[in-house]
Amino acid sequence: MYAVTSHPALAELFEQPGLEETLRQLGADPRINDVLSSGEPITGEKLAALMESPAILRLFDNREFVQTLKQVLHEVESEALLSANLDW
């Protein structure tokens, strides 16, 4: 299985302005902290709670962050598919 959390491209996200402050705010929000630390799959209700967070909304208003996120997700997805060893 491909380890997304250890992908080097994720470092690019952590270099984005405002991300550290957003993570701090999310960690201070008990509802969001429960969702992120539960270890359970993200349900529609949990996703809605995340998307209603003012900190998350501010982050997604940042065009540079969104562009970097798209690039990182593309890199991670591409490498995950390549490492899947699928027999077509």
N, C-alpha and C positions, 0 to 999 in steps of 0.2 A: 504494500500500500504506500502511496506517495504522501510524504509528510509536508503538508501545506504550511504548517506553522513554522517550519524551519527553512522555508524557501528564502534565498538571499534577496529576492526582489522586495520582500516585505520591509526590509530596512529602508527602502525608498519612502514607504508610507510614513514611517516613524520620523522621517526628516521633514515632513510637511508642517508648515506653520499652523499652530493651533491644535495639532493632534494631541500633544502631551496634556494641554489644558483640558481638552475635551475628555480624554481618558480619566483625568482627575475628577472632573465633574460627574462623569458616569459612575465612577467608583464611590462617589459620595452620595449618590442617589440610591436609596435602599431597594426600590422597585427594579431599577435597571441592574443593580449589582446582583440581585437575586436571579435575574434572567441570565446574566453573563456567567455567574459562578455555579449555576445549578448542575452543569454537566449533562443536562437533558437536551434532547433535540429542540430546535426552535419551532414552536407552533405559530399559527397565525396570530393568536392572542399575544404571544411573547414578541413577535415581530412588530405588531402594532404598538406595544409598549415602548419598544426601542425607537420606532419611527416617530413617536409623539414626543420624544425627549428634545427639549430645546437645544441641548448640546449637539445631538446628532443632526438636527435640522441646520444648525449653523455650519457644521462640518460639510454637509452636502451642498450648502450654498457657496462653498469655496471651490471655484472652477478648477484651480490648480490641483487641489486634492482629488477631485472627481476624475480629472484626466490621468493623474498618476495611478489612482485606483483601477481605472480601466486597463492601463498598461500592465500593471502588476497582475491583475486577474487573468489577462490574456497570456502572460508568460507562465503563470502557475498552471493554468488549464492546459496549455500546449505541452508543458513538460509532464504533467500528470498523465495525459493521454499517451505520450511516448513511453512512459515508464510502466504503463499498465500491462504490457506484454500480451496484448490481445491477439488471438489467432483468428484472422479474418478469412 
